Amino acid sequence: TPRLTRDGFPAVVLAPDGHAAIDRLRGGGIDLVLSDLRMPGLNGLELLREVKTISPDLDVIMLTAFASVATAVAHLGRLDVLVNNAGIGAVARALETPLATYDAIMDVNVRGAFRYAQACFPHLERTGGSMIQVASDAGVSGEAEIAIYSVSKAALIMLSNMLAIEGGRLGVRSNAVCPGDTAPGMRHMV
């Protein structure tokens, strides 16, 4: 397995969901800037305390606004990687999903990734960087019990493809990863 090093990836903007990923990146000497959503039931300050407990030397800026990208670049000097890892879902079949729930899922899972891609792209173009979209196997095969989550992750996969086509010509890569069920699982399922 290739090891990420400070020389290769000096900056990551990460919508955090998983302490193991944060710890591995930090263990590789990578500077992290975490940008999180202020969603009901999600306490960003609590997460910040947990991250500092896992990695006491972690230099973290926790911001909730789109301005986090500009702040990240100002703080770190450059941006090499964007990891779009934010995600929420709902346990509901497609026709049972309230419109407000549909809007919230699409806003976080697709619109959020799109906005961060837009904000990061000029910086990634300067460094020949890459975008990693964390989708889901549900976006490939669909799961009826989490229908709109599946739709949103399918849209994220296609967004990643379009970003790869557009960005590849300018030296910016975009890839989607589609993990299956992982422990501890999706924490933002309503």
Salt bridges, closest charged atoms under 4 A:
ASP17 OD1 - ARG187 NH2 2.53
ASP31 OD2 - ARG6 NH1 2.84
ASP31 OD1 - ARG26 NH1 3.44
GLU50 OE1 - HIS19 NE2 2.98
ASP57 OD2 - ARG26 NH2 3.90
ASP59 OD2 - HIS75 NE2 2.96
ASP80 OD1 - ARG78 NH2 2.69
GLU145 OE2 - ARG93 NH2 3.57
